Amino acid sequence: MLADHVPAWIALYDAADHRCLFANRGYAEAFQLTQDSIVGKHFSEVVGAEAYAQVRVYVDELVRSHKPVVYERELQRPGGTPVCLEIHLIPQFDDRGTLLGSWVLVYDITRHRVAERRLRESEARLDKFMQATVEGILFHRDGIMTDVNQPLCALTGWSAAELIGQHVLAYVADDELPKVREVMRSGQELRYETAIRHRDGSRVPVELIMRTMERDGEKLRMAVVRDIRDRLASEARIQHLAHHDGLTGLLNRGAFMERMGLMLRRAERSGEMLALLFIDLDNFKRVNDSLGHLEGDQVLTAVSERLVGALRAGDLVGRFGGDEFVVLLSELGSRDDIKVVLDALLSVVEVPVRADGRALSVTPSIGVAVYPDDGLQEDELIQHADTAMYRAKSRGRATYQFFEPALAETAYADLVLEAELAQGLTRNEFELFFQPQVDAATGRLSGAEALLRWRHPQRGLLSPDAFIFVAERHRLMLPLGEWVLREAAVTARRWREQQLTQGHGPMRIAVNLSRMQFNLDGFADTVMRLLQEAGAQGEWLELELTERLLIDDIEHAPATLSALRAQGLTVSVDDFGTGYTSLAHLTELPLDKLKIDQSFVGRLPDDAGAQAITRAIVQMAVGLGLTVTAEGVRTAAQWQLLAGWGCQQFQGELVGAPMPAAEFEAWVKAR
């Protein structure tokens, strides 16, 4: 009974013939036998021939040495589950020491081996993780490091051999020691930030994740050491970008306004004078359009560096976007101090910038608002400096303008006028006047120039000089320009339906184009759409562009002009002689007509200089195959002189003044 209940399988085999003499119940059932049927069976019959061949070496060793033998083997259970067995062979002797048999004691050690295997696998996984992770890992017992991984060695600059056995506090930054000691004392499992010392003495910010665990049967503290230098650098970068312009590194609008507010409050207490400068680069769009935004960014970066270099450390410099910069000057004694800074800024910004392998010149227009004279609040000073900047641009650019109360009145008037312009478009308050153009040789009517007029409900009839500048500043020029083109096309169609043009020349209506219209993407497509809507043909219209407009967009102008001429439209250069068109540009541009500015015609025939210039222009244009029109012809002497030089078309008071459509039509019929 005792043998059947001990936690082992027991059997006794005869030493002479290896047959079973006794087996307890567990041993017999393990081989699908009973305690009675197993007795007398040979060892090989019990365990099987294959197993007998494997274990016979242990039996032979017992017979030879007369000493106990221990070995392990696996046995497959009927269900296929493996069982790990530890087998003890114990010799049995008689009183004279003769070997009588061998006791077999079999212990099922499966769960022990499974536990050991799992522990080994767990430790192997932990070791692989320690070596595979990019984060440092260390184990310590009472502060003494017992194990470290390679990433920790790389993070600290020390080898594993140099770290193991050392106290962890020896590698903590001095100012962080109290915090780390408290965590070690409390034994908390937590995550916190601290700093360690690298071998080279540098400080390394880290995040520690502390855990308590058992390894090899002992309680250890594990620390995951995470390098957070990149994260802190990214956070610092994000913080910087939140307050600075990404391209130039200058303060952005929000940060500039915040610091400006602080400086204004300080100036209010001390009675200090401040000056706000609003800086806009002249014609910067040309740089982006001709060279691309990357080169444009180089120019902006160079300008920002020059601004910072020309100012004192106490002055604020910011970029509000695009080519707009703002500067707040402090520690000023008088307006003369401001002028010194302004002259310096104009000179440094105007120096050519190297971009795309060439020298590019940009000029600034600067508006100035002085605290407290021109305003007490941030927004008020910004608005007044911006208003002064636009006045500087209108005075010829590359200059500065101090704010004056009259400018605010003008700005308010512009605001009112802008609203009235928008209303005027919806209320159909605009109309076209027409000034006739005639053939120089025959005097026959050959065309008319459409001139925009506004019948203002309070101010009466207004010419473009009274409102075009405001329209261009506030992009109302686009819908206004479309209205002019559509109205001219509709008028041209009506005149042909009324047979008004019979007996005259080509009778084209000339329309002046604004820079904003011409630079608009797909402008040629817009013109085609307007012609189709009006039921007009391109041959009935002539488009007039100024010299400056063409030269400012010399890279893209030829393609746009070609697209317009392909629709049958005539292209004319207006006010020729007042801009900077070179002969080379005239040959590059697809043009049909050239109009001599009336400032030259008006001095004829008495002014010798005007004679020389005008005759040269006419002869040059005729040589290039262009039709030449003289504007502002007032006398018969001017007509005779210009016709003799080869001018083909005249326009001016001698021919006829600008007239409303109905009056023009009556004038044509009367001729």
C-alpha positions as CSV (number, residue, x, y, z in Angstrom):
1,M,0.0,0.0,0.0
2,L,2.9,2.4,0.8
3,A,4.5,1.7,-2.6
4,D,1.3,2.4,-4.4
5,H,0.9,5.8,-2.8
6,V,4.4,7.3,-2.9
7,P,4.9,10.0,-5.6
8,A,7.1,7.7,-7.7
9,W,7.0,4.7,-9.9
10,I,8.8,1.7,-8.4
11,A,9.9,-1.5,-9.9
12,L,12.5,-4.3,-9.1
13,Y,14.3,-6.2,-11.9
14,D,16.4,-9.3,-11.5
15,A,20.0,-8.7,-12.1
16,A,20.6,-11.9,-14.0
17,D,17.8,-12.0,-16.6
18,H,16.4,-8.4,-16.3
19,R,12.9,-9.6,-15.6
20,C,10.4,-7.7,-13.4
21,L,10.1,-9.1,-9.9
22,F,7.8,-6.3,-8.5
23,A,6.1,-3.1,-9.6
24,N,3.9,-0.7,-7.9
25,R,0.6,0.4,-9.4
26,G,2.0,3.7,-10.9
27,Y,4.8,1.9,-12.7
28,A,2.6,-0.8,-14.2
29,E,-0.1,1.5,-15.4
30,A,2.5,3.8,-17.0
31,F,3.1,1.0,-19.4
32,Q,-0.5,-0.1,-19.8
33,L,0.0,-3.2,-17.6
34,T,-1.2,-4.4,-14.2
35,Q,0.9,-5.2,-11.2
36,D,0.3,-8.9,-11.8
37,S,0.8,-8.9,-15.6
38,I,4.1,-7.0,-15.5
39,V,5.8,-9.5,-13.2
40,G,8.1,-11.8,-15.2
41,K,8.3,-9.6,-18.2
42,H,11.8,-8.6,-19.5
43,F,12.8,-5.0,-19.2
44,S,12.7,-4.6,-23.0
45,E,9.1,-5.9,-23.1
46,V,8.0,-3.3,-20.5
47,V,9.6,-0.2,-21.9
48,G,9.7,-1.3,-25.6
49,A,12.7,-2.2,-27.8
50,E,13.5,1.3,-28.8
51,A,13.5,2.7,-25.3
52,Y,15.5,-0.4,-24.1
53,A,18.2,0.3,-26.6
54,Q,18.4,3.9,-25.3
55,V,18.6,3.1,-21.6
56,R,20.6,-0.1,-21.7
57,V,23.8,1.8,-21.4
58,Y,22.6,3.0,-17.9
59,V,21.7,-0.6,-16.9
60,D,25.1,-1.9,-18.0
61,E,26.8,0.9,-16.1
62,L,24.9,-0.2,-12.9
63,V,25.9,-3.9,-13.4
64,R,29.5,-2.9,-14.0
65,S,30.0,-0.3,-11.3
66,H,27.5,-1.6,-8.7
67,K,26.6,2.0,-8.1
68,P,23.3,4.0,-8.4
69,V,22.7,5.6,-11.8
70,V,20.5,8.6,-12.5
71,Y,19.2,9.7,-15.9
72,E,16.3,11.5,-17.6
73,R,14.1,10.6,-20.5
74,E,10.8,11.6,-22.1
75,L,7.8,9.3,-22.3
76,Q,4.8,9.9,-24.6
77,R,1.5,9.5,-22.8
78,P,-1.3,7.8,-24.7
79,G,-2.8,11.2,-25.5
80,G,0.5,12.3,-27.0
81,T,1.5,14.6,-24.1
82,P,5.2,14.3,-23.3
83,V,6.2,13.4,-19.8
84,C,9.7,14.3,-18.4
85,L,11.0,11.5,-16.2
86,E,13.9,11.3,-13.8
87,I,15.0,7.7,-13.4
88,H,17.1,6.3,-10.5
89,L,18.6,2.8,-10.9
90,I,19.6,1.5,-7.4
91,P,21.5,-1.8,-7.0
92,Q,20.3,-4.5,-4.6
93,F,22.8,-6.8,-2.9
94,D,22.7,-9.9,-0.6
95,D,24.6,-10.1,2.6
96,R,27.7,-11.2,0.7
97,G,27.5,-8.2,-1.6
98,T,26.3,-10.2,-4.6
99,L,24.2,-8.1,-7.0
100,L,20.7,-9.5,-6.9
101,G,18.7,-6.9,-8.8
102,S,18.0,-3.3,-9.6
103,W,15.4,-1.0,-8.1
104,V,13.9,1.4,-10.6
105,L,12.5,4.6,-9.1
106,V,10.8,7.0,-11.6
107,Y,9.8,10.6,-10.7
108,D,7.6,12.7,-12.9
109,I,9.5,16.0,-13.1
110,T,7.5,17.5,-16.0
111,R,6.2,20.5,-14.1
112,H,9.7,21.3,-12.8
113,R,11.2,21.2,-16.3
114,V,8.4,23.2,-17.7
115,A,8.9,25.9,-15.0
116,E,12.6,25.9,-15.6
117,R,12.1,26.1,-19.4
118,R,9.6,29.0,-19.0
119,L,12.0,30.8,-16.7
120,R,14.9,30.3,-19.2
121,E,12.7,31.5,-22.0
122,S,11.5,34.5,-19.9
123,E,15.1,35.4,-19.1
124,A,16.1,34.9,-22.7
125,R,13.3,37.2,-23.9
126,L,14.3,39.8,-21.3
127,D,17.9,39.6,-22.4
128,K,16.9,39.9,-26.0
129,F,14.7,42.8,-25.2
130,M,17.4,44.5,-23.2
131,Q,19.8,44.2,-26.1
132,A,17.3,44.9,-28.9
133,T,15.6,48.0,-27.4
134,V,17.0,51.4,-28.2
135,E,16.3,52.5,-24.6
136,G,18.8,52.0,-21.8
137,I,17.9,49.4,-19.2
138,L,19.6,48.7,-15.9
139,F,18.9,46.5,-12.9
140,H,20.2,47.4,-9.4
141,R,20.1,46.0,-6.0
142,D,20.1,48.6,-3.3
143,G,21.5,51.1,-5.8
144,I,24.3,48.8,-7.0
145,M,24.0,47.9,-10.7
146,T,23.8,44.2,-11.4
147,D,23.1,44.3,-15.1
148,V,22.9,46.8,-18.0
149,N,22.2,46.7,-21.7
150,Q,24.3,48.0,-24.6
151,P,22.0,51.0,-25.3
152,L,22.6,52.3,-21.7
153,C,26.4,51.9,-22.3
154,A,26.1,54.0,-25.5
155,L,24.0,56.6,-23.7
156,T,26.5,57.0,-20.8
157,G,29.8,56.4,-22.7
158,W,30.7,53.7,-20.2
159,S,31.1,49.9,-20.9
160,A,29.0,47.3,-19.1
161,A,32.0,46.1,-17.1
162,E,32.6,49.6,-15.9
163,L,29.0,50.2,-14.9
164,I,28.1,46.9,-13.2
165,G,29.0,47.0,-9.6
166,Q,28.9,50.8,-9.4
167,H,26.2,52.8,-7.6
168,V,23.6,54.4,-9.8
169,L,23.9,57.8,-8.0
170,A,27.4,58.1,-9.3
171,Y,26.1,58.8,-12.7
172,V,23.3,61.2,-11.8
173,A,23.7,65.0,-12.4
174,D,24.5,66.7,-9.1
175,D,21.4,69.0,-9.1
176,E,19.2,66.0,-9.7
177,L,20.5,63.8,-6.8
178,P,17.9,64.8,-4.2
179,K,15.0,63.9,-6.5
180,V,16.6,60.5,-7.5
181,R,17.4,59.6,-3.9
182,E,13.8,60.2,-2.8
183,V,12.5,57.9,-5.6
184,M,15.0,55.2,-4.5
185,R,14.0,55.6,-0.9
186,S,10.3,55.4,-1.5
187,G,10.5,52.4,-4.0
188,Q,7.7,53.9,-6.1
189,E,6.9,52.6,-9.5
190,L,6.7,55.8,-11.5
191,R,7.9,57.7,-14.5
192,Y,9.9,61.0,-14.1
193,E,12.5,63.1,-15.8
194,T,16.0,63.8,-14.6
195,A,19.5,64.1,-16.0
196,I,22.6,61.9,-16.0
197,R,26.2,62.6,-16.7
198,H,28.0,61.3,-19.8
199,R,31.5,60.0,-19.6
200,D,32.7,63.2,-21.3
201,G,31.0,65.3,-18.6
202,S,28.1,66.5,-20.7
203,R,24.6,66.5,-19.3
204,V,22.1,64.1,-20.8
205,P,18.4,64.7,-20.0
206,V,16.5,61.4,-19.6
207,E,13.2,59.9,-18.6
208,L,13.3,57.1,-16.0
209,I,10.6,54.4,-15.8
210,M,11.0,52.6,-12.5
211,R,9.7,49.1,-11.8
212,T,10.3,46.5,-9.1
213,M,10.7,42.9,-10.3
214,E,12.2,39.5,-9.4
215,R,15.1,38.0,-11.4
216,D,16.8,34.7,-10.5
217,G,14.7,34.6,-7.3
218,E,15.8,38.0,-6.0
219,K,14.0,41.3,-5.8
220,L,15.6,44.0,-8.0
221,R,14.8,47.5,-9.2
222,M,14.6,48.0,-13.0
223,A,15.1,51.3,-14.6
224,V,14.2,52.1,-18.3
225,V,16.5,55.0,-19.2
226,R,15.0,57.0,-22.2
227,D,17.0,59.6,-24.0
228,I,14.8,62.7,-24.3
229,R,17.2,65.1,-25.9
230,D,15.4,64.9,-29.3
231,R,12.0,65.3,-27.7
232,L,13.1,68.3,-25.7
233,A,14.7,69.8,-28.8
234,S,11.5,69.2,-30.8
235,E,9.5,70.9,-28.0
236,A,11.9,73.8,-28.0
237,R,11.5,74.0,-31.8
238,I,7.7,74.0,-31.5
239,Q,7.9,76.6,-28.8
240,H,10.2,78.7,-31.0
241,L,7.9,78.3,-34.1
242,A,4.9,79.3,-32.0
243,H,6.6,82.7,-31.5
244,H,8.9,83.1,-34.5
245,D,8.6,83.1,-38.3
246,G,9.7,79.8,-39.8
247,L,11.7,81.3,-42.6
248,T,13.6,84.2,-41.1
249,G,13.5,83.3,-37.4
250,L,12.1,86.8,-36.6
251,L,9.2,87.3,-34.2
252,N,5.9,86.4,-35.8
253,R,2.8,88.6,-35.6
254,G,1.5,87.2,-32.3
255,A,4.8,87.3,-30.5
256,F,5.7,90.8,-31.8
257,M,2.3,92.2,-30.7
258,E,2.7,90.6,-27.3
259,R,6.2,92.1,-26.7
260,M,5.2,95.4,-28.3
261,G,2.4,95.6,-25.7
262,L,4.9,95.1,-22.9
263,M,7.2,97.8,-24.3
264,L,4.3,100.2,-24.6
265,R,3.3,99.8,-21.0
266,R,6.8,100.3,-19.9
267,A,7.1,103.4,-22.1
268,E,3.9,104.7,-20.6
269,R,5.4,104.6,-17.1
270,S,8.7,106.1,-18.1
271,G,7.5,108.6,-20.7
272,E,9.7,107.1,-23.4
273,M,9.3,107.7,-27.1
274,L,8.9,104.6,-29.4
275,A,8.7,104.3,-33.2
276,L,7.0,101.6,-35.1
277,L,8.3,101.0,-38.6
278,F,6.2,99.1,-41.2
279,I,8.4,97.9,-44.0
280,D,7.2,96.5,-47.3
281,L,9.6,95.4,-50.1
282,D,8.8,97.1,-53.4
283,N,7.9,94.9,-56.4
284,F,8.8,91.8,-54.5
285,K,6.2,89.8,-56.4
286,R,8.4,90.1,-59.5
287,V,11.2,88.2,-57.8
288,N,8.9,85.3,-56.9
289,D,7.2,85.3,-60.3
290,S,10.5,85.4,-62.3
291,L,12.8,83.3,-60.2
292,G,10.5,81.2,-58.0
293,H,9.7,81.2,-54.4
294,L,12.9,79.5,-53.3
295,E,15.0,82.4,-54.6
296,G,12.4,84.8,-53.1
297,D,12.9,83.1,-49.7
298,Q,16.7,83.7,-50.1
299,V,16.0,87.4,-50.6
300,L,13.6,87.6,-47.6
301,T,16.2,85.8,-45.4
302,A,19.0,88.2,-46.5
303,V,16.8,91.2,-45.9
304,S,15.8,90.0,-42.4
305,E,19.5,89.5,-41.5
306,R,20.3,93.0,-42.7
307,L,17.5,94.5,-40.6
308,V,18.7,92.7,-37.5
309,G,22.3,93.7,-38.2
310,A,21.4,97.4,-38.6
311,L,19.4,97.6,-35.3
312,R,20.2,97.5,-31.6
313,A,19.6,94.6,-29.3
314,G,16.8,96.3,-27.6
315,D,14.8,96.9,-30.8
316,L,12.1,94.5,-31.8
317,V,12.0,93.0,-35.4
318,G,9.2,90.9,-36.7
319,R,7.8,89.5,-40.0
320,F,4.1,89.7,-40.4
321,G,4.1,87.5,-43.6
322,G,5.0,87.8,-47.2
323,D,7.4,90.8,-47.7
324,E,6.1,92.7,-44.7
325,F,8.5,93.5,-41.8
326,V,7.9,95.5,-38.6
327,V,10.4,97.1,-36.3
328,L,9.8,98.8,-32.9
329,L,12.6,101.3,-32.0
330,S,13.2,102.2,-28.4
331,E,15.5,104.5,-26.5
332,L,14.9,107.4,-28.8
333,G,15.6,111.1,-28.0
334,S,13.9,112.7,-30.9
335,R,12.6,112.1,-34.4
336,D,16.1,112.8,-35.7
337,D,17.2,109.6,-34.1
338,I,14.4,107.8,-36.0
339,K,15.6,109.3,-39.3
340,V,19.1,108.0,-38.7
341,V,17.8,104.5,-38.4
342,L,15.6,104.9,-41.4
343,D,18.4,106.1,-43.6
344,A,20.5,103.1,-42.4
345,L,17.7,100.6,-43.2
346,L,17.2,102.1,-46.6
347,S,20.9,101.8,-47.4
348,V,21.4,98.2,-46.2
349,V,18.2,96.8,-47.7
350,E,19.0,98.3,-51.1
351,V,22.3,96.5,-51.4
352,P,21.9,93.8,-54.1
353,V,21.2,90.2,-52.9
354,R,22.8,87.2,-54.5
355,A,20.1,84.8,-55.6
356,D,20.1,82.3,-58.5
357,G,23.6,83.3,-59.3
358,R,22.7,86.9,-60.0
359,A,22.5,90.2,-58.0
360,L,18.9,91.2,-57.2
361,S,18.1,94.7,-55.9
362,V,15.0,95.2,-53.7
363,T,14.0,98.5,-52.1
364,P,11.9,99.1,-49.0
365,S,9.0,101.5,-48.5
366,I,8.7,102.4,-44.8
367,G,5.9,103.9,-42.9
368,V,6.6,105.3,-39.4
369,A,4.2,105.8,-36.5
370,V,5.6,107.4,-33.3
371,Y,4.4,106.6,-29.7
372,P,2.7,108.4,-28.1
373,D,2.1,111.1,-30.7
374,D,0.5,108.8,-33.3
375,G,-1.3,106.3,-31.1
376,L,-1.2,104.6,-27.7
377,Q,-2.4,101.1,-28.5
378,E,-0.7,98.4,-30.6
379,D,-3.3,98.1,-33.3
380,E,-3.6,101.9,-33.7
381,L,0.2,102.2,-34.2
382,I,0.2,99.3,-36.7
383,Q,-2.6,100.8,-38.7
384,H,-1.0,104.3,-38.8
385,A,2.4,102.9,-39.8
386,D,0.7,100.8,-42.5
387,T,-1.1,103.9,-43.8
388,A,2.2,105.9,-43.9
389,M,3.9,103.0,-45.7
390,Y,1.4,103.2,-48.6
391,R,1.9,106.9,-48.8
392,A,5.7,106.2,-49.1
393,K,4.9,103.8,-52.0
394,S,2.8,106.4,-53.7
395,R,5.7,108.9,-53.5
396,G,7.9,106.7,-55.7
397,R,9.0,103.8,-53.4
398,A,12.4,103.3,-51.8
399,T,11.6,106.0,-49.2
400,Y,10.0,106.5,-45.8
401,Q,7.0,108.5,-44.7
402,F,6.0,109.6,-41.1
403,F,2.4,109.3,-40.2
404,E,0.4,112.5,-40.3
405,P,-3.3,113.0,-39.2
406,A,-4.1,113.9,-42.8
407,L,-3.1,110.4,-43.8
408,A,-5.7,108.9,-41.5
409,E,-8.3,111.1,-43.0
410,T,-7.2,109.9,-46.5
411,A,-7.3,106.3,-45.3
412,Y,-10.8,106.8,-44.0
413,A,-11.8,108.4,-47.3
414,D,-10.3,105.5,-49.2
415,L,-12.3,103.1,-47.0
416,V,-15.5,105.0,-47.7
417,L,-14.6,105.2,-51.4
418,E,-14.0,101.5,-51.5
419,A,-17.5,100.8,-50.2
420,E,-19.0,103.3,-52.7
421,L,-17.1,101.6,-55.5
422,A,-18.6,98.3,-54.7
423,Q,-22.0,99.8,-54.5
424,G,-21.4,101.7,-57.8
425,L,-20.8,98.4,-59.6
426,T,-24.0,96.9,-58.3
427,R,-26.0,100.1,-59.0
428,N,-24.7,100.5,-62.6
429,E,-23.2,104.0,-61.8
430,F,-20.2,103.5,-64.2
431,E,-20.2,104.3,-67.9
432,L,-17.8,104.6,-70.8
433,F,-16.9,107.8,-72.6
434,F,-15.3,107.5,-76.1
435,Q,-12.6,109.6,-77.6
436,P,-12.3,109.3,-81.4
437,Q,-9.1,108.3,-83.3
438,V,-8.6,109.2,-86.9
439,D,-6.3,108.2,-89.8
440,A,-3.5,110.8,-90.2
441,A,-3.6,110.8,-94.0
442,T,-7.4,110.8,-94.7
443,G,-8.9,112.1,-91.5
444,R,-11.3,109.1,-91.5
445,L,-12.5,107.7,-88.2
446,S,-10.4,104.6,-87.4
447,G,-11.3,103.9,-83.8
448,A,-12.2,105.1,-80.4
449,E,-10.6,104.9,-76.9
450,A,-13.0,103.8,-74.2
451,L,-12.5,105.9,-71.0
452,L,-14.1,105.0,-67.7
453,R,-16.3,107.5,-65.9
454,W,-18.2,107.2,-62.6
455,R,-21.4,109.1,-62.1
456,H,-21.2,109.4,-58.4
457,P,-24.5,110.2,-56.7
458,Q,-23.1,113.0,-54.6
459,R,-19.8,114.0,-56.2
460,G,-21.0,114.0,-59.8
461,L,-19.0,112.8,-62.8
462,L,-15.6,111.4,-61.7
463,S,-12.6,110.5,-63.9
464,P,-10.4,107.4,-63.1
465,D,-7.8,109.6,-61.3
466,A,-10.3,110.0,-58.4
467,F,-10.9,106.3,-57.7
468,I,-8.6,103.9,-59.7
469,F,-5.8,104.0,-57.0
470,V,-8.3,102.8,-54.4
471,A,-9.8,100.2,-56.7
472,E,-6.3,98.7,-57.4
473,R,-5.4,98.7,-53.7
474,H,-8.5,96.8,-52.7
475,R,-8.7,94.4,-55.8
476,L,-11.9,96.0,-57.0
477,M,-10.0,96.6,-60.2
478,L,-10.8,93.0,-61.3
479,P,-14.6,93.3,-61.3
480,L,-14.3,96.9,-62.6
481,G,-11.9,95.9,-65.4
482,E,-14.2,93.0,-66.4
483,W,-17.1,95.5,-66.6
484,V,-15.2,97.8,-68.9
485,L,-14.2,95.0,-71.2
486,R,-17.7,93.6,-71.3
487,E,-19.3,97.0,-71.9
488,A,-16.8,97.8,-74.7
489,A,-17.5,94.5,-76.4
490,V,-21.3,95.0,-76.1
491,T,-20.9,98.6,-77.5
492,A,-18.8,97.4,-80.4
493,R,-21.4,94.8,-81.3
494,R,-24.2,97.4,-81.1
495,W,-22.4,99.8,-83.4
496,R,-22.1,97.1,-86.0
497,E,-25.7,96.2,-85.7
498,Q,-26.6,99.9,-86.1
499,Q,-24.2,100.1,-89.1
500,L,-22.5,103.0,-87.3
501,T,-19.1,101.9,-88.5
502,Q,-19.9,101.8,-92.2
503,G,-17.8,104.1,-94.3
504,H,-15.1,104.3,-91.7
505,G,-11.9,102.4,-91.0
506,P,-11.5,99.2,-88.8
507,M,-13.3,101.1,-86.0
508,R,-11.8,99.3,-83.0
509,I,-12.6,100.3,-79.4
510,A,-9.4,100.6,-77.3
511,V,-9.6,99.5,-73.7
512,N,-6.9,100.3,-71.0
513,L,-5.8,97.3,-69.0
514,S,-4.6,97.5,-65.3
515,R,-1.6,95.6,-64.0
516,M,-3.9,93.5,-61.8
517,Q,-6.0,92.4,-64.7
518,F,-3.1,91.5,-67.0
519,N,-1.2,89.6,-64.2
520,L,-4.3,87.5,-63.4
521,D,-3.8,83.8,-64.2
522,G,-5.8,82.8,-67.3
523,F,-6.4,86.5,-68.4
524,A,-6.6,85.5,-72.1
525,D,-9.3,82.9,-71.2
526,T,-11.2,85.6,-69.3
527,V,-11.2,87.9,-72.4
528,M,-12.4,85.0,-74.6
529,R,-15.3,84.4,-72.2
530,L,-16.3,88.0,-72.1
531,L,-16.3,88.3,-75.9
532,Q,-18.5,85.2,-76.1
533,E,-20.9,86.6,-73.5
534,A,-21.1,89.9,-75.4
535,G,-21.5,88.2,-78.8
536,A,-18.4,90.2,-80.0
537,Q,-15.3,89.4,-82.1
538,G,-11.8,90.0,-81.0
539,E,-11.1,92.1,-84.1
540,W,-13.4,94.8,-82.7
541,L,-11.3,95.5,-79.6
542,E,-7.8,96.9,-78.9
543,L,-6.1,96.4,-75.6
544,E,-3.8,99.1,-74.3
545,L,-1.0,98.3,-71.8
546,T,1.6,100.7,-70.3
547,E,5.3,100.2,-70.7
548,R,5.9,99.6,-67.0
549,L,3.2,96.9,-66.9
550,L,4.9,95.0,-69.7
551,I,8.4,95.3,-68.4
552,D,7.4,94.3,-64.9
553,D,6.1,91.0,-66.3
554,I,8.5,90.7,-69.2
555,E,8.9,86.9,-68.6
556,H,5.2,86.0,-69.0
557,A,3.9,88.9,-71.1
558,P,4.8,87.5,-74.5
559,A,2.8,84.3,-74.0
560,T,-0.3,86.3,-72.7
561,L,0.0,88.8,-75.6
562,S,0.3,86.0,-78.2
563,A,-2.9,84.4,-76.7
564,L,-4.8,87.7,-77.0
565,R,-3.7,88.4,-80.5
566,A,-4.7,84.8,-81.5
567,Q,-8.2,85.9,-80.7
568,G,-8.0,88.7,-83.1
569,L,-7.4,91.5,-80.6
570,T,-5.0,94.4,-81.3
571,V,-2.3,95.0,-78.7
572,S,-1.0,98.5,-78.1
573,V,1.7,100.1,-75.9
574,D,0.1,103.1,-74.2
575,D,2.0,106.3,-73.0
576,F,5.2,105.2,-74.8
577,G,8.3,107.2,-73.8
578,T,7.4,107.5,-70.1
579,G,8.6,104.1,-69.1
580,Y,11.8,102.1,-69.5
581,T,11.1,99.9,-72.5
582,S,14.3,98.9,-74.3
583,L,14.6,98.3,-78.1
584,A,15.3,94.7,-77.4
585,H,12.0,94.4,-75.4
586,L,10.0,95.9,-78.3
587,T,11.4,93.3,-80.6
588,E,10.6,90.5,-78.1
589,L,6.9,91.4,-77.5
590,P,4.2,90.6,-80.0
591,L,2.7,94.1,-80.4
592,D,0.6,95.9,-83.0
593,K,0.6,99.5,-82.1
594,L,2.6,102.1,-80.2
595,K,1.0,105.3,-78.7
596,I,3.2,108.3,-78.1
597,D,2.6,109.9,-74.8
598,Q,0.9,113.4,-75.0
599,S,3.7,114.9,-72.8
600,F,5.9,114.7,-75.9
601,V,3.2,115.7,-78.4
602,G,2.2,118.7,-76.3
603,R,5.6,120.3,-76.6
604,L,5.6,120.1,-80.4
605,P,6.5,121.8,-82.7
606,D,8.5,124.4,-80.7
607,D,10.6,122.1,-78.3
608,A,13.6,120.8,-80.2
609,G,14.2,118.0,-77.7
610,A,10.6,116.8,-77.9
611,Q,11.0,116.9,-81.7
612,A,14.1,114.7,-81.7
613,I,12.6,112.2,-79.3
614,T,9.2,112.0,-80.9
615,R,10.6,111.7,-84.5
616,A,13.0,108.9,-83.3
617,I,10.1,107.0,-81.7
618,V,7.9,107.3,-84.8
619,Q,10.7,106.1,-87.1
620,M,11.7,103.3,-84.8
621,A,8.1,102.0,-84.5
622,V,7.5,102.3,-88.2
623,G,10.7,100.4,-88.9
624,L,9.4,97.6,-86.5
625,G,6.1,97.4,-88.5
626,L,4.0,99.0,-85.7
627,T,1.1,101.4,-86.2
628,V,1.9,104.7,-84.4
629,T,-0.7,106.8,-82.7
630,A,-0.1,110.3,-81.3
631,E,-2.1,111.2,-78.2
632,G,-3.0,114.8,-77.2
633,V,-2.9,116.4,-80.7
634,R,-4.3,119.9,-80.2
635,T,-3.1,121.9,-83.2
636,A,-2.9,121.6,-87.0
637,A,0.9,122.3,-86.8
638,Q,1.3,119.2,-84.6
639,W,-0.8,117.1,-87.0
640,Q,1.3,118.2,-90.0
641,L,4.6,117.6,-88.3
642,L,3.7,114.2,-87.0
643,A,2.1,113.1,-90.3
644,G,5.3,114.1,-92.1
645,W,7.4,111.8,-89.8
646,G,5.1,108.9,-90.6
647,C,2.6,108.9,-87.7
648,Q,-0.5,107.0,-88.9
649,Q,-3.2,107.8,-86.3
650,F,-4.1,110.8,-84.2
651,Q,-6.1,111.3,-81.0
652,G,-6.7,114.5,-79.1
653,E,-8.8,117.7,-78.8
654,L,-8.2,118.6,-82.4
655,V,-10.0,115.5,-83.4
656,G,-12.6,115.3,-80.6
657,A,-12.9,115.2,-76.8
658,P,-14.1,112.2,-74.8
659,M,-17.9,111.9,-75.2
660,P,-20.7,109.7,-73.7
661,A,-21.8,106.9,-76.0
662,A,-24.9,108.6,-77.3
663,E,-23.0,111.9,-78.0
664,F,-20.2,110.0,-79.7
665,E,-22.7,108.1,-81.9
666,A,-24.3,111.5,-82.9
667,W,-20.8,112.9,-83.6
668,V,-20.0,110.0,-85.9
669,K,-23.2,110.3,-87.8
670,A,-22.6,114.1,-88.2
671,R,-19.2,113.4,-89.8
